[in-house]
């Protein structure tokens, strides 16, 4: 079975994609890096340029690009939100 993940687009990413979230099919054994490349191909250079500075959260946890993804995972893509003083 091909894993199906939910990708949530926050901040500038929802503007670029025109959506807040979508379901994406991945190959078995895919990592976060594989999902990112798939999205770069789909949404183009502007998305890729922004994504290089983005925060990727898998099921609410900040992870690196080698994080394995499984069926039912949720990936949120956003800019890091800076805090105060």
LINDAQUI-V181539 format. One record per backbone hydrogen bond with DSSP energy under -1.0 kcal/mol. NH is the residue of the N-H (numbers start at 0). CO is the residue of the C=O. E is the energy in kcal/mol with one decimal. If there is no record, write none. Layout:
# LINDAQUI-V181539
[[NH;CO;E] [NH;CO;E]]
This chain:
# LINDAQUI-V181539
[[4;23;-2.5] [5;72;-2.5] [6;21;-3.1] [7;74;-3.2] [8;19;-3.4] [9;76;-2.4] [12;9;-1.7] [13;10;-1.2] [15;11;-2.2] [16;12;-2.2] [17;13;-1.6] [21;6;-1.9] [23;4;-2.9] [25;2;-2.8] [29;26;-1.7] [31;66;-2.3] [32;64;-2.4] [34;30;-1.7] [35;31;-2.5] [36;32;-2.3] [37;33;-2.1] [38;34;-2.3] [39;35;-2.4] [40;36;-2.2] [41;37;-1.7] [42;38;-2.9] [43;39;-2.3] [47;43;-2.1] [48;44;-3.1] [49;45;-2.0] [50;46;-2.7] [51;47;-1.5] [52;49;-1.7] [53;50;-1.5] [54;77;-4.1] [56;75;-2.6] [57;60;-2.7] [58;73;-3.3] [60;57;-1.7] [62;55;-1.2] [66;63;-1.8] [68;29;-2.8] [71;3;-2.8] [72;69;-2.1] [74;5;-3.1] [75;56;-2.6] [76;7;-2.6] [77;54;-2.0]]
